[in-house]
Amino acid sequence: MKPLSEIIGEVESRISAACAASGRTRGDVRIVAVTKTHGPETVAEAIEHGFTIIGENKVQEAEWKKPLCPSGAEWHLIGRLQRNKVRRALEIFTHFHAIDSIPVLEKIASVAEETGAAPSLMLEVNVSGERSKGGFAPQDVPAAVEKALSLRSITLEGFMTMAPFEPDPEKTRPVFAGLRELRDRMETGFGARFPELSMGMTNDYAVAVQEGATLVRLGTVLFGERPKARVQRSVDAGDAGESGEGGGAYDRVLD
Ligand SMILES: *Cc1c(COP(=O)(O)O)cnc(C)c1O
């Protein structure tokens, strides 16, 4: 693995090139450093290298990790959130990228009202229509936006999507363009601003930036391949050990 500073240089030049190619400026795009499955030392290294946004996909994992990390970064939950973890999540995270149901939206708003938290939310949209992907179907987004706008304790900042993995990332372009167009329609329809578009990962961030991403969520390109299967599950569990086969079984046992 190359030194992180060198990798950051390469990522920076790709983002700058993608901005230049699409009439945007580098300052329009922020990087979410995705540290899931990595330990607190990786978060510390990221912060030392100037990252100010840490992305994690599980409440439980972030819960044990965050207290062991330097302060000074925003923690964003990029994975889906279940209603029964909202209270805990609001103690760790200020930003939520993958809100995918109205009940979760309402739960966040009611807990936030009670605790005085002021979370920023993005709605996940299943633009590609893949069955395996989470998020609102595009036709359900207006109702979710309307609901979000009615809740005073939260701010709807924008939208998030995940493109299918494509060996040729150019093929992901319609997904990212689709999210941008949906956002534009929501802004016009509701007379509101939804500035954030969370889209683009290691494989496809350059295309996402060209299509308007304001937050790219980067893990593998920065920190290398993540440990898989068993190792990953015991990391997720904060060394609680392994439990069952496959992520699904793990989630049911420990969530
Ligand atoms: C893991 C993850 C990422 C980062 O993926 P890489 O391909 O490693 O950059 C981005 N977004 C979400 C929602 C993730 O769970």
The ligand as a Gaussian input file, in Angstrom:
#p B3LYP/6-31G(d) Opt

LIG

0 1
 C      -18.500000       1.042000       2.136000
 C      -19.302000       2.140000       1.559000
 C      -18.695000       3.107000       0.729000
 C      -17.242000       3.088000       0.334000
 O      -17.033000       2.134000      -0.646000
 P      -15.617000       1.971000      -1.399000
 O      -15.981000       1.298000      -2.661000
 O      -14.753000       1.175000      -0.503000
 O      -15.076000       3.344000      -1.628000
 C      -19.511000       4.112000       0.252000
 N      -20.814000       4.183000       0.558000
 C      -21.411000       3.282000       1.343000
 C      -22.859000       3.423000       1.632000
 C      -20.680000       2.237000       1.875000
 O      -21.292000       1.338000       2.666000

